[in-house]
Amino acid sequence: MVHVKIIGATGYGGVGLIELLSRHPEVRIQSLVATENIGKPISSLYPHLTNYCDLPILSADEVPDKADITFLSTPDRVGMQLAPGELKAGVRIIDFSGDFRFNTQEAYADYAGRIGLPTQHTAPQLLPEAIYGLTEIHRKSLSSKTRIVGNPGCFAVSCILGLAPAMQQNLIMGNSIICDCKTGVSGAGKKLNAAFHFSSRHENMNAYRLSGHQHVCEIERELAYLSNQTDLQITFTAQAVPLCRGIMSCLYGNGIQVLQENEILDLYRAYYADAPFVRILSSEDLAGTAYVRGTNHCNIVISVDKRCNRLRIVSYIDNLMKGQAGSAVQNMNVLCGFPESTGLAGTGMFP
């Protein structure tokens, strides 16, 4: 039995972990940590957890014996402060923020600067050993010896999974890639913000961070890694839509040679043959965010615009599952030697 601690347990990411881990047959949630609502049962804040998880919320200095794995469902720059102490105690960490998605101080600085954070990492000595936690791409790097996993950004998950096979096979020109991505409001987290009031979101869509979204750093690095195109640069546009949860990423790239849709479908299905949460669909198949809602699946639609010889991929995920808590549990399963889908199998619900 693996004992886990969740720091940041009262946010959307923390609650998503509780929902998944409370039914995981190999896990015991040992403690829930947050900075607010100390002493209250988590189920008093989220009544749907009643009788499934009624643990009290603890402050950081109340936590009992160490866990085997600590999930850091915390804002940027919290994980880097807590990680050295957790690792010293022999605890492995899976961090939800951008603190450990990068292996060098320079790469972290590029990310942090895009969201107005200090660019100096406070635990740079740990960066080289951090594993980027997109399981389908880095499964072989995750093992019982892994101490730090940097969970990927939600947009990055949808874009990288959508483009990975095409990039590895050099089907498209790296500098022609456009990622046109739409997300539900829950991607902004639980913290109150006037931009996410009902009156601001209802019947309204908008693009944001056009000057440079932070997830571009992850996407460009991973696509360059897959294709050996070191100077790769993409165009990325993030948009908020009046939806609670879900991401739809429309991905475009110009073909290097003449593209054939059936051949690319076969290529994608072979690439993800051992990936239980990636489903490859043709351009004729029914697809949408509703069909991945509440699941750890990524549905990828393959289409070729023959007039332009342009590959068009549409990638769908639930931003709170495959884009966050689901990926974290998937990473934990691999770290601990469990079947990858343990605690994650399920169809979701429709409608």
GINORDA-V333554 format. One record per backbone hydrogen bond with DSSP energy under -0.5 kcal/mol. CO is the residue of the C=O (numbers start at 1). NH is the residue of the N-H. E is the energy in kcal/mol with one decimal. If there is no record, write none. Layout:
# GINORDA-V333554
co,nh,e
CO,NH,E
CO,NH,E
This chain:
# GINORDA-V333554
co,nh,e
2,4,-0.5
2,28,-2.8
3,68,-2.9
3,69,-1.7
4,30,-2.9
4,31,-1.2
5,7,-0.6
5,71,-3.0
6,8,-0.5
6,33,-2.9
7,73,-2.4
8,11,-1.1
8,14,-0.6
11,15,-2.6
12,16,-2.2
13,17,-1.8
14,18,-2.2
15,19,-2.6
16,20,-1.8
17,21,-3.5
18,22,-2.2
20,23,-1.1
21,24,-1.0
23,25,-0.5
24,27,-1.3
26,2,-2.8
28,4,-2.2
28,30,-0.7
31,6,-2.2
32,58,-2.9
33,8,-2.8
33,9,-2.3
37,40,-1.7
40,57,-2.2
41,44,-1.8
41,45,-0.6
42,45,-0.9
42,46,-2.0
46,49,-2.4
47,50,-1.7
49,52,-2.6
49,53,-2.8
55,42,-2.8
56,32,-0.6
57,39,-3.3
58,34,-2.1
59,62,-1.9
60,63,-0.7
68,92,-2.1
69,5,-2.2
69,71,-0.5
70,72,-0.6
70,94,-2.2
71,7,-2.9
71,73,-0.9
72,74,-1.4
72,96,-2.7
75,78,-1.6
75,79,-0.7
78,81,-0.7
78,82,-1.8
79,83,-2.8
82,86,-1.9
83,87,-2.8
84,88,-2.1
85,89,-1.4
86,91,-2.5
87,90,-1.7
92,70,-3.0
93,149,-2.0
94,72,-2.6
95,151,-2.6
98,101,-1.1
104,108,-2.1
105,109,-2.5
106,110,-1.7
107,111,-1.7
108,112,-3.1
109,113,-2.4
110,114,-0.9
111,114,-0.9
111,115,-0.6
112,115,-1.1
112,117,-2.4
113,116,-0.9
119,121,-0.6
121,124,-0.6
123,126,-2.0
124,127,-0.8
124,128,-0.5
126,129,-1.0
126,130,-0.6
127,130,-1.4
131,133,-0.5
131,150,-2.5
132,134,-1.2
133,135,-1.1
134,137,-1.7
134,138,-2.3
135,139,-1.1
138,141,-1.3
138,142,-0.7
139,142,-1.2
143,146,-1.5
147,93,-2.7
148,131,-2.3
149,95,-2.8
149,151,-0.8
150,133,-2.4
153,157,-2.1
154,158,-1.7
155,159,-2.4
156,160,-3.0
157,161,-2.1
158,162,-1.4
159,163,-1.7
160,164,-2.3
163,167,-2.4
164,168,-2.7
165,169,-1.8
166,171,-2.8
166,172,-0.5
167,170,-1.2
171,256,-2.6
171,257,-0.6
173,176,-1.8
174,177,-1.2
177,235,-2.2
178,180,-0.6
178,252,-2.6
179,181,-0.7
179,237,-2.7
180,250,-3.1
181,239,-1.9
182,248,-2.2
183,241,-2.4
184,187,-1.4
185,188,-2.1
186,189,-1.9
193,196,-2.2
194,197,-1.4
197,200,-1.1
197,201,-1.7
198,202,-3.0
201,204,-1.6
206,240,-2.9
208,238,-0.7
209,212,-1.4
213,216,-1.4
214,217,-1.1
214,218,-0.5
215,219,-2.2
216,220,-2.8
217,221,-1.7
218,222,-2.5
219,223,-2.5
220,224,-2.2
221,225,-2.2
222,226,-2.1
223,227,-1.7
224,228,-2.2
224,229,-0.6
228,230,-0.9
229,232,-1.4
234,236,-0.5
235,179,-3.2
237,181,-2.9
238,208,-2.2
239,183,-2.7
240,206,-1.8
241,243,-2.4
243,185,-3.3
244,186,-2.4
246,184,-1.8
247,317,-1.9
248,182,-2.5
248,250,-0.6
249,251,-0.6
249,315,-2.7
250,180,-3.0
251,313,-2.9
252,178,-2.1
253,311,-2.9
254,173,-2.5
260,264,-2.1
261,265,-2.4
262,266,-2.0
263,267,-2.2
264,268,-2.7
265,269,-2.4
266,270,-2.1
267,271,-2.4
268,272,-2.1
270,273,-1.2
272,275,-1.9
274,276,-0.7
275,278,-1.4
277,279,-0.5
277,298,-3.0
279,281,-0.5
279,300,-3.0
281,302,-2.3
282,285,-1.4
288,291,-1.2
289,292,-1.5
289,293,-1.0
292,295,-2.2
293,349,-0.7
295,322,-0.9
297,318,-0.5
298,279,-2.5
298,300,-0.5
299,301,-0.5
299,316,-2.6
300,281,-3.3
301,314,-1.9
303,312,-3.4
304,306,-1.1
305,308,-0.7
305,309,-1.2
305,310,-1.9
309,255,-2.9
310,305,-3.0
311,253,-1.7
312,303,-1.5
313,251,-3.6
313,315,-0.5
314,301,-3.1
315,249,-2.8
316,299,-2.0
317,247,-2.8
317,319,-0.7
318,321,-1.3
318,323,-2.1
320,325,-1.5
321,324,-2.1
321,326,-1.1
321,327,-1.6
324,328,-1.9
325,329,-2.2
326,330,-2.4
327,331,-2.5
328,332,-2.3
329,333,-2.5
330,334,-1.7
331,335,-2.5
332,336,-2.3
333,337,-0.6
333,338,-2.4
334,337,-0.9
339,342,-2.2
341,344,-2.4
341,345,-1.1
